[in-house]
């Protein structure tokens, strides 16, 4: 995790966000929130695939951040992830940005 100048915790993910990776990623997101960082940006630019378990992980992270009066925003999802977010209407739930710089404008 890296913190930006705006005080946002940047979480960079890579590879697959699926049932195998989800528990570790969710624990990481919840740990960040528990440490007092309630504004998170999850960089998905290097994530090649997301399944339903991965989506659930992102939603759980969002809930944890919002419970701490913050937010979790998605940065640079690829076309497969964008399609999945649209199909599940989660594109209406998450703030999605092309770049980190525009995630918290």
PETADA-V759172 format. One record per backbone hydrogen bond with DSSP energy under -0.5 kcal/mol. CO is the residue of the C=O (numbers start at 1). NH is the residue of the N-H. E is the energy in kcal/mol with one decimal. If there is no record, write none. Layout:
BEGIN
co-><CO;CO>
nh-><NH;NH>
e-><E;E>
END
This chain:
BEGIN
co-><2;4;8;8;9;9;10;10;11;11;13;15;15;16;17;18;19;21;22;23;24;25;26;27;28;29;30;31;32;33;36;38;38;39;40;41;41;42;42;43;44;46;46;49;51;52;53;54;55;56;57;58;59;60;61;62;63;64;65;66;71;73;74;75;78;79;80;81;82;83;84;85;85;86;89;90;90;94;95;97;99;99;100;100;102>
nh-><10;7;4;10;11;41;2;12;13;43;46;48;49;18;51;22;23;25;26;27;28;29;30;31;32;33;34;35;37;36;38;40;71;9;73;11;43;44;75;13;47;15;48;17;55;56;57;58;59;60;61;62;63;64;65;66;67;68;70;69;40;42;97;44;82;83;84;85;86;87;88;90;91;89;92;93;94;96;74;76;102;103;103;104;105>
e-><-4.1;-1.8;-2.7;-0.6;-0.6;-2.7;-2.0;-0.6;-0.6;-2.8;-0.7;-2.6;-1.1;-0.8;-1.9;-2.7;-0.6;-1.9;-2.9;-2.2;-2.0;-2.6;-2.7;-2.3;-2.1;-2.0;-2.6;-1.7;-2.0;-1.9;-0.9;-0.7;-1.7;-2.9;-2.6;-3.0;-0.7;-0.7;-2.7;-2.3;-1.9;-2.4;-0.6;-3.2;-2.3;-2.3;-1.8;-2.0;-2.5;-2.5;-2.3;-2.3;-2.6;-2.3;-2.3;-2.8;-2.3;-1.2;-2.7;-1.9;-2.8;-3.1;-2.6;-3.2;-2.6;-2.5;-2.2;-2.5;-2.2;-2.9;-1.9;-1.3;-1.6;-1.2;-1.4;-0.8;-2.6;-0.6;-2.3;-3.1;-0.5;-0.6;-1.0;-0.6;-1.0>
END
